[in-house]
Amino acid sequence: MSADPLEELRERVAAAQAAAERLAEETAAGGEVPRSAGVARAELQALAAIAHAVRALLPEDLWEGLCDLLRGLLTLVRALLDRWIDALADSPPAAPAARDIPIG
């Protein structure tokens, strides 16, 4: 790690952005996203470290503005997830595969 706190913050933001882009690409591909608990925990710890570093660098009013922005983004994500879940719930279930079984 660098001795300059801003450089350290830039590195952590870049790492978090790369992780978010990987996750977005995996999610866009369709199927399930294979995630190990260790990788997810490490990414969450990196995000928490970024938040802590940003908190230490920003004045109170900017921090509150950033928190409001993040709160709005999380609300948007929740609304999108709710919409996708509703769309999935409205679609008819796939018919089970059936085959004829000869009797006697």
Rosetta blueprint (number, residue, H / E / L):
1 M L
2 S L
3 A L
4 D L
5 P H
6 L H
7 E H
8 E H
9 L H
10 R H
11 E H
12 R H
13 V H
14 A H
15 A H
16 A H
17 Q H
18 A H
19 A H
20 A H
21 E H
22 R H
23 L H
24 A H
25 E H
26 E H
27 T H
28 A H
29 A L
30 G L
31 G L
32 E L
33 V L
34 P L
35 R L
36 S L
37 A H
38 G H
39 V H
40 A H
41 R H
42 A H
43 E H
44 L H
45 Q H
46 A H
47 L H
48 A H
49 A H
50 I H
51 A H
52 H H
53 A H
54 V H
55 R H
56 A H
57 L H
58 L L
59 P L
60 E H
61 D H
62 L H
63 W H
64 E H
65 G H
66 L H
67 C H
68 D H
69 L H
70 L H
71 R H
72 G H
73 L H
74 L H
75 T H
76 L H
77 V H
78 R H
79 A H
80 L H
81 L H
82 D H
83 R H
84 W H
85 I H
86 D H
87 A H
88 L H
89 A H
90 D H
91 S L
92 P L
93 P L
94 A L
95 A L
96 P L
97 A L
98 A L
99 R L
100 D L
101 I L
102 P L
103 I L
104 G L
